[in-house]
Amino acid sequence: MEKELKLIIVDDHTLFRQSLSRLLAVTLEMVSIKEASNGKELMDMIDEQSPDIILLDLEMPEMDGLETSHILLNHAKYKDIKIIILTMHENEEFMLELIEKGVYGYLFKDADIEEVLKAIRIVDNGQYYISQRTFNALRKRLIKSTKFQNYLDQDTEKLTPREEEILTLICKEYTNREVAKELGLSVRTIDGHRNRILKKTGMKNTAGLVKFALRSGFYSMD
């Protein structure tokens, strides 16, 4: 039996929150959606029942998204909750900090519903969702920053041609299932390749691979 997907939308703008909730309710199957107007209200909710995914605004009264995400990402009891930031902030420092700390996605509020649905499905599948706008902003930030120079000082020559092909598709936001379909391979085979890429590059997750690819010059959005 298919498991119900439990979502919580956290935003202090009632109209936006309710509109998104209703759109998702009619487009997603087997979904339970709750709403909270700030981080404090959210924390009270998840202490009663833990969601699968939280769509989290950054700027809210009482407890904002940054404080809330810090709590969620730094306590073991919330480790299975996946966070997607949903905001108007196109602040490169915010993006980099939150993705580095472990949020699963970063969306802008002017995204269309199809992109929101895509992000939810990818994140529910255990993958990271990085939109093209986020990708571009991260690339600019990494080029300017010295913080990640040693962290991303890797050599892509150690990757096999197949691994380079897979890394390119990952950078194009493909899930493991989509990569497998594109290359005519099994999902298990792609999982094995992805794990080897992570090991070779020293990265921990998809967000790390994206940063590696951008910083090393392996991949460009230009």
Secondary structure, DSSP 8 states (H G I E B T S, - for coil): ----EEEEEE-S-HHHHHHHHHHHHHHSSSEEEEEESSHHHHHHHHTTS--SEEEE-S--SSS-HHHHHHHHHT-GGGTT-EEEEEES---HHHHHHHHHHT-SEEEETTS-HHHHHHHHHHHHTT--EE-HHHHHHHHHHHHH-STTTTTT---GGGS-HHHHHHHHHHHTT--HHHHHHHHT--HHHHHHHHHHHHHHHT--SHHHHHHHHHHHTS----
